[in-house]
Amino acid sequence: MICAYDENLLYKAQTTLAHMLDCAVNLYGYKLSEYYDLFLHSQYASRFENGESSVIAGMSGHELAYCVINDHKEIPLKDNRYAVDRTPEYWTGWSLAYYQWYSSRSFRYINEFAPIEDVFSIYSKYHEMDILHFVEYLNEKEACYSQKFSL
């Protein structure tokens, strides 16, 4: 298996994307799908999925959320507050970062067969499972998606 970038960056990538989604929704007040669409169409998505360390390791999730938003609309930077408990948005970002790394697929492509709201909706079922169950679930969704276009 060829992963998107070196495994040494994976944990930082997961926490960065997790905090990014959490901050975008719970600090800046964006709807998850609205913000994720901004991210997908920003320069940061491709830089992230290619393992660019200045994005994955050089920014906090809060900074990344702010930069994505600020590229579309100038806003004031808010003070970040980290919750003790992890939110469903956090889990969504953490899991998507892992899957993107594991599969080497782009976030845009993943979003075609697993829209962000669908990933978010399985939080209660998958958040305590081993991450490989989530990978298997998305692989099955991708197989169904690919099969539709190969007929």
For each residue, the residues with C-beta under 8 A, 3 or more apart:
1: 102
2: 104
3: 6 7 101 102 104
4: 49 50 51 100 101 102 103 104
5: 9 10 13 50 51 56 101
6: 3 9 10 51
7: 3 10 101
8:
9: 5 6 12 13 51 53 56 57
10: 5 6 7 13 14 97 98 101
11: 14 15
12: 9 15 16 56 57
13: 5 9 10 16 17 48 51 56 57 97 101
14: 10 11 17 18 93 94 97 98
15: 11 12 18 19 61 94
16: 12 13 19 20 48 55 56 57 59 60 61 64 97
17: 13 14 20 21 48 61 64 93 94 96 97
18: 14 15 21 22 61 86 89 90 91 92 93 94 97
19: 15 16 22 23 60 61 62 64 65 82 90 93
20: 16 17 23 24 39 61 62 64 65 68 93
21: 17 18 24 25 32 35 36 61 65 89 90 92 93
22: 18 19 25 26 27 61 83 86 87 89 90 93
23: 19 20 26 27 28 61 62 65 66 80
24: 20 21 27 28 30 32 35 39 65 68 69 89
25: 21 22 28 29 30 31 32 35 87 89
26: 22 23 83 87 89
27: 22 23 24 62 65 78 80 81
28: 23 24 25 35 65 66 69 75 78
29: 25
30: 24 25 34 35 38 69
31: 25 34 35
32: 21 24 25 35 36 89 92 116 117 120
33: 36 37 115 116 117
34: 30 31 37 38
35: 21 24 25 28 30 31 32 38 39 65 68 69
36: 21 32 33 39 40 111 116
37: 33 34 40 41
38: 30 34 35 41 42 68 69 71 72
39: 20 24 35 36 42 44 45 68 107
40: 36 37 45 107 108 111
41: 37 38 45
42: 38 39 45 68 71 72
43: 46 47 71
44: 39 47 48 55 64 67 68
45: 39 40 41 42 48 49 106 107 108
46: 43 49 50 106
47: 43 44 50 52 54 55
48: 13 16 17 44 45 51 52 55 56 64 100 107
49: 4 45 46 100 106 107
50: 4 5 46 47
51: 4 5 6 9 13 48 56
52: 47 48 55 56
53: 9 56 57 58
54: 47 57 58 59
55: 16 44 47 48 52 58 59 64
56: 5 9 12 13 16 48 51 52 53 59
57: 9 12 13 16 53 54
58: 53 54 55
59: 16 54 55 56 63 64 67
60: 16 19 63 64 80
61: 15 16 17 18 19 20 21 22 23 64 65 93
62: 19 20 23 27 65 66 80
63: 59 60 66 67
64: 16 17 19 20 44 48 55 59 60 61 67 68
65: 19 20 21 23 24 27 28 35 61 62 68 69
66: 23 28 62 63 69 70 75 77
67: 44 59 63 64 70 71
68: 20 24 35 38 39 42 44 64 65 71 72
69: 24 28 30 35 38 65 66 72 73 75
70: 66 67 73 74 75
71: 38 42 43 67 68
72: 38 42 68 69
73: 69 70
74: 70
75: 28 66 69 70
76:
77: 66
78: 27 28
79:
80: 23 27 60 62
81: 27
82: 19
83: 22 26 86 87
84:
85:
86: 18 22 83 90 91 94
87: 22 25 26 83 90 91
88: 91 92 120 123 127
89: 18 21 22 24 25 26 32 92 93 120
90: 18 19 21 22 86 87 93 94
91: 18 86 87 88 94 95 123 127
92: 18 21 32 88 89 95 96 116 119 120 123
93: 14 17 18 19 20 21 22 61 89 90 96 97
94: 14 15 17 18 86 90 91 97 98
95: 91 92 98 99 119 126 131 134
96: 17 92 93 99 100 107 110 116 119
97: 10 13 14 16 17 18 93 94 100 101
98: 10 14 94 95 101 102 131 134 135
99: 95 96 102 103 105 110 134 135 138
100: 4 48 49 96 97 103 104 105 106 107 110
101: 3 4 5 7 10 13 97 98 104
102: 1 3 4 98 99 135
103: 4 99 100 110 135 138 139 142
104: 2 3 4 100 101
105: 99 100 109 110 142
106: 45 46 49 100 109 110
107: 39 40 45 48 49 96 100 110 111
108: 40 45 111 112
109: 105 106 112 113
110: 96 99 100 103 105 106 107 113 114 138
111: 36 40 107 108 114 115 116
112: 108 109 115 145
113: 109 110 138 141 142 144 145 146
114: 110 111 118 119 138 141 142
115: 33 111 112 118 119
116: 32 33 36 92 96 111 119 120
117: 32 33 120 121
118: 114 115 121 122
119: 92 95 96 114 115 116 122
120: 32 88 89 92 116 117 123
121: 117 118
122: 118 119 125 126 134 137
123: 88 91 92 120 126 127
124: 127
125: 122 129
126: 95 122 123 129 133 134 137
127: 88 91 123 124
128:
129: 125 126 133 134
130: 133
131: 95 98 134 135
132: 135 136
133: 126 129 130 136 137
134: 95 98 99 122 126 129 131 137 138
135: 98 99 102 103 131 132 138 139
136: 132 133 139 140
137: 122 126 133 134 140 141
138: 99 103 110 113 114 134 135 141 142
139: 103 135 136 142 143
140: 136 137 143 144
141: 113 114 137 138 144 145
142: 103 105 113 114 138 139 145 146
143: 139 140 146 147
144: 113 140 141 147 148
145: 112 113 141 142 148 149
146: 113 142 143 149 150
147: 143 144 150 151
148: 144 145 151
149: 145 146
150: 146 147
151: 147 148
